[in-house]
Amino acid sequence: MAQQFDAMGWFECRRRPRSTPTGWGKPGNSPRSWPSCRRADTRCPAAIHPDSRWAAYRHGLTGPTDSGRLRKGSRGRSARPVVRPGSPGRGSQYIRMTQRVAGAAPLSAGGRARLGRSLMRSSQPRRITVVSASVGAGHDGAARELVRRLKAAGFDAQCHDFLDLLPPGCGRLLRASYALELKVAPWAWGWLLSGLEKNQSSSGMVSSLFAKAAARRTRQLIGKDVAAVVSTYPLASQALGRLRRRGELDVPVTTFLTDMSVHPLWVADGVDLHLALDPVAAAQAARHGAKDIEICQPLVGPAFRPARSAAERARERARFGLPADQPVALITAGSWGVGEVEQTAKEIAAAGVAVPVTVCGHNTALREKLVASGTGVALGWVDDMPALLRASDVVVQNAGGLTSLEAMASGLPVVSYRCLPGHGVTNAAALDEAGLAVWIRDEKQLGAALAEALARPAIPRQRTAPSAERVVAAMAGDVSAPILKVAS
């Protein structure tokens, strides 16, 4: 078929010059150091360096007629390559052919040999390093799910804590101060994030400080056999982006934006690609200077699914001691149980629309208060969160993190109420703008909003976006890796 590519339709050139030759991209002007990308015939597939597989991913995902980039460039049926200067080091040229035209000549014998060697290399196991941070469960939860999917797809994927890459003691101090601030003075956390967003010099200073502090251990962590690096934490992205800019890291770096709202600290120069959960988050990232953005599906485990039957839901309710014949409003406040959680539970109970069931996490003092006052059902740390979600009817959240995505995957409506200052408020605004979760701003609206959420069906998850592991696999240079389907 004329529209199909030979074999995979893409092949790589290992002997790439350090800079783009003058006039490259015009017929007959390609130097011999690009042997697999002779442009005398502009209809041949374009060369893609193994660390610049964004274009190959795009072709493998959407087909040969879709250019698919959120960037300016040739569109539709154009057969011209698009060249974009990138970061120093390997993969500094991204080349893409949007379509092979009808009647294109097949690859030469040398081209087929190079293609075969490329396929053999891409079929070998590759290492992918994921960097998260143990500050709450959201960043680590997304990282663990990504690692699980990549391992199932045949990659050697490992997750590392960014706090361990800081000088001794600094990581523990950062985590403890963050937790204390959220528990004691959450307004101060909101003030800090707002100040960093408005003052670019202060934001740059913070980014540079942590990037330099983690530079040495980050270099040691990423060995020569690593094919790609993924960050699920903003300060880790800053450290990786700095190494990329300075030419000290020659593999592609991808940032997975775990939140619906994007703070400027998430966007780091030098990062090759940003993965966003929704067009709202993608637009915010673009406003902060992110150049390459792809919307992908959330990293939620397959255990998070709707109840298959009323009998299953009844069993789960009995297991957690929940009322069998009343609507259940599940209150989540992260693994630390921070925020105005006690007031939220009491106000939901007073509204009389649903029974409040509060997940207190590691906050034992909060659980004791709720038990003493007899406010609904108070739970501590829950190991089987998927089962608890299947036993519930609506989720009331205050941070807009991973639990909101898990609730949506479980088929539950989500509302935001009494949100944490800072990322809690911005995530609530983004979820509301995207039409995914209603933001209740006033106690007087609480009862009516809960009743409306209980009456309407849950918003289905987006199915058209690619899965995150597929994008990461392509960035690692393996466009033919078996990719798992996201569970329904």
Backbone hydrogen bonds, N-H to C=O, Kabsch-Sander energy under -0.5 kcal/mol:
donor,donor_aa,acceptor,acceptor_aa,energy
4,Q,1,M,-1.2
9,G,6,D,-2.7
11,F,46,A,-0.7
14,R,12,E,-0.5
16,R,14,R,-1.1
24,W,21,P,-1.9
26,K,23,G,-1.6
29,N,26,K,-2.2
34,W,31,P,-1.8
37,C,34,W,-1.9
38,R,35,P,-0.5
41,D,38,R,-0.6
42,T,40,A,-0.6
44,C,41,D,-1.7
48,I,11,F,-1.9
52,S,49,H,-2.7
55,A,52,S,-0.6
57,Y,53,R,-2.7
58,R,54,W,-2.1
59,H,55,A,-2.2
60,G,56,A,-2.7
61,L,57,Y,-2.2
62,T,58,R,-2.5
63,G,59,H,-2.0
66,D,63,G,-1.4
67,S,65,T,-0.6
78,S,75,R,-1.5
82,V,96,R,-1.0
83,V,81,P,-0.5
84,R,94,Y,-0.9
86,G,92,S,-1.7
92,S,89,G,-0.6
94,Y,84,R,-1.0
95,I,93,Q,-0.6
96,R,82,V,-0.6
98,T,96,R,-0.5
101,V,99,Q,-0.6
104,A,101,V,-1.2
112,R,108,S,-2.6
113,A,109,A,-2.0
114,R,110,G,-2.3
115,L,111,G,-2.5
116,G,112,R,-2.4
117,R,113,A,-2.2
118,S,114,R,-2.2
119,L,115,L,-2.5
120,M,116,G,-2.2
121,R,117,R,-2.2
122,S,118,S,-2.7
123,S,119,L,-1.4
124,Q,120,M,-0.6
124,Q,121,R,-1.1
127,R,225,D,-1.0
128,I,156,D,-2.0
129,T,228,A,-2.1
130,V,158,Q,-2.9
131,V,230,V,-3.2
132,S,130,V,-0.5
132,S,160,H,-3.0
135,V,133,A,-1.7
136,G,134,S,-0.5
141,G,137,A,-2.5
142,A,138,G,-2.0
143,A,139,H,-1.9
144,R,140,D,-2.8
145,E,141,G,-1.9
146,L,142,A,-2.1
147,V,143,A,-2.5
148,R,144,R,-2.4
149,R,145,E,-2.3
150,L,146,L,-2.5
151,K,147,V,-2.5
152,A,148,R,-2.1
153,A,149,R,-1.4
154,G,151,K,-1.7
155,F,150,L,-2.6
156,D,126,R,-2.6
157,A,155,F,-1.1
158,Q,128,I,-1.9
160,H,130,V,-2.6
162,F,132,S,-3.1
162,F,160,H,-0.5
164,D,161,D,-1.2
165,L,162,F,-1.5
166,L,162,F,-0.5
166,L,163,L,-0.7
170,C,167,P,-2.1
171,G,167,P,-0.7
173,L,169,G,-1.9
174,L,170,C,-2.4
175,R,171,G,-2.3
176,A,172,R,-2.5
177,S,173,L,-2.4
178,Y,174,L,-2.0
179,A,175,R,-2.2
180,L,176,A,-2.4
181,E,177,S,-2.3
182,L,178,Y,-2.0
183,K,179,A,-1.9
184,V,180,L,-2.9
185,A,180,L,-0.5
185,A,181,E,-1.3
188,A,185,A,-1.2
189,W,185,A,-1.0
190,G,186,P,-1.9
191,W,187,W,-2.4
192,L,188,A,-2.3
193,L,189,W,-2.4
194,S,190,G,-2.3
195,G,191,W,-2.3
196,L,192,L,-2.4
197,E,193,L,-1.9
198,K,194,S,-1.9
199,N,195,G,-2.4
200,Q,198,K,-0.8
203,S,199,N,-2.1
204,G,200,Q,-2.7
205,M,201,S,-2.0
206,V,202,S,-2.3
207,S,203,S,-2.4
208,S,204,G,-2.6
209,L,205,M,-2.3
210,F,206,V,-2.1
211,A,207,S,-2.4
212,K,208,S,-2.5
213,A,209,L,-1.9
214,A,210,F,-1.8
215,A,211,A,-0.5
215,A,212,K,-0.7
218,T,214,A,-2.0
219,R,215,A,-2.3
220,Q,216,R,-1.8
221,L,217,R,-1.9
222,I,218,T,-1.8
223,G,221,L,-1.0
226,V,223,G,-1.2
227,A,127,R,-3.2
228,A,127,R,-0.9
229,V,252,P,-2.2
230,V,129,T,-2.7
231,S,254,T,-2.7
232,T,131,V,-2.4
237,S,233,Y,-1.9
238,Q,234,P,-1.9
239,A,235,L,-2.0
240,L,236,A,-2.6
241,G,237,S,-2.8
242,R,238,Q,-2.0
243,L,239,A,-1.8
244,R,240,L,-2.1
245,R,241,G,-2.6
246,R,242,R,-2.0
247,G,244,R,-1.1
248,E,243,L,-2.3
249,L,243,L,-1.0
254,T,229,V,-2.5
255,T,273,L,-2.7
256,F,231,S,-3.1
256,F,254,T,-0.6
257,L,255,T,-0.7
257,L,275,L,-2.7
258,T,256,F,-0.9
260,M,400,G,-0.5
263,H,261,S,-0.6
266,W,263,H,-2.2
267,V,264,P,-1.2
268,A,266,W,-0.6
271,V,268,A,-1.6
272,D,253,V,-1.4
273,L,253,V,-1.4
274,H,292,D,-2.1
275,L,255,T,-3.1
276,A,274,H,-0.6
276,A,294,E,-2.7
282,A,278,D,-2.5
283,A,279,P,-2.4
284,Q,280,V,-1.8
285,A,281,A,-2.4
286,A,282,A,-2.2
287,R,283,A,-2.0
288,H,284,Q,-1.4
289,G,286,A,-1.5
290,A,285,A,-2.4
293,I,291,K,-0.5
294,E,274,H,-2.6
296,C,276,A,-2.8
297,Q,466,P,-2.4
300,V,298,P,-1.4
304,F,301,G,-1.5
305,R,303,A,-1.0
313,R,309,S,-1.8
314,A,310,A,-2.3
315,R,311,A,-2.1
316,E,312,E,-2.2
317,R,313,R,-2.2
318,A,314,A,-2.2
319,R,315,R,-2.0
320,F,316,E,-1.7
321,G,317,R,-0.7
321,G,318,A,-0.5
322,L,317,R,-2.8
329,A,327,P,-0.5
329,A,355,V,-2.4
330,L,328,V,-0.7
330,L,394,V,-2.9
331,I,329,A,-0.6
331,I,357,V,-3.1
332,T,330,L,-0.6
332,T,396,V,-2.4
333,A,359,V,-0.5
337,G,333,A,-0.6
337,G,334,G,-0.8
338,V,333,A,-1.5
340,E,418,R,-0.5
341,V,339,G,-1.8
344,T,340,E,-1.6
345,A,341,V,-2.4
346,K,342,E,-2.2
347,E,343,Q,-2.4
348,I,344,T,-2.1
349,A,345,A,-2.2
350,A,346,K,-2.1
351,A,347,E,-1.6
352,G,348,I,-1.1
353,V,348,I,-0.6
354,A,348,I,-0.5
355,V,327,P,-2.9
357,V,329,A,-2.6
358,T,356,P,-0.5
358,T,377,V,-2.7
359,V,331,I,-2.7
360,C,358,T,-0.8
360,C,379,L,-3.0
361,G,380,G,-1.1
362,H,335,S,-2.6
363,N,360,C,-2.0
364,T,362,H,-1.5
367,R,363,N,-1.5
368,E,364,T,-2.3
369,K,365,A,-1.9
370,L,366,L,-2.2
371,V,367,R,-2.5
372,A,368,E,-2.4
373,S,369,K,-2.1
374,G,370,L,-0.8
374,G,371,V,-0.5
375,T,370,L,-1.9
376,G,374,G,-1.1
377,V,356,P,-2.3
379,L,358,T,-3.1
379,L,377,V,-0.5
383,D,381,W,-0.6
385,M,383,D,-0.9
388,L,384,D,-1.6
389,L,385,M,-2.3
390,R,386,P,-1.8
391,A,387,A,-1.1
392,S,389,L,-1.3
393,D,328,V,-2.1
394,V,328,V,-1.6
395,V,413,P,-2.2
396,V,330,L,-3.1
397,Q,395,V,-0.6
397,Q,415,V,-2.4
398,N,332,T,-0.6
404,S,401,G,-0.7
405,L,401,G,-1.1
406,E,402,L,-2.4
407,A,403,T,-2.4
408,M,404,S,-2.0
409,A,405,L,-2.2
410,S,406,E,-1.2
411,G,408,M,-1.5
412,L,407,A,-2.5
415,V,395,V,-2.6
416,S,438,V,-3.0
417,Y,397,Q,-2.0
418,R,440,I,-0.6
420,L,398,N,-2.7
423,H,421,P,-0.6
424,G,421,P,-0.6
425,V,420,L,-1.3
426,T,422,G,-2.1
427,N,423,H,-2.3
428,A,424,G,-1.9
429,A,425,V,-2.2
430,A,426,T,-2.1
431,L,427,N,-2.8
432,D,428,A,-2.2
433,E,429,A,-2.4
434,A,430,A,-2.3
435,G,432,D,-0.8
436,L,431,L,-2.5
437,A,431,L,-1.2
438,V,414,V,-0.9
440,I,416,S,-3.0
440,I,438,V,-0.7
441,R,439,W,-0.7
445,Q,442,D,-1.2
446,L,443,E,-1.2
447,G,443,E,-0.5
449,A,445,Q,-2.4
450,L,446,L,-2.5
451,A,447,G,-2.3
452,E,448,A,-2.2
453,A,449,A,-2.3
454,L,450,L,-2.4
455,A,451,A,-1.3
456,R,452,E,-1.5
470,R,467,S,-0.5
471,V,467,S,-1.5
472,V,468,A,-2.4
473,A,469,E,-2.4
474,A,470,R,-1.9
475,M,471,V,-2.3
476,A,472,V,-1.8
477,G,474,A,-1.3
478,D,473,A,-2.5
479,V,477,G,-0.5
481,A,478,D,-0.9
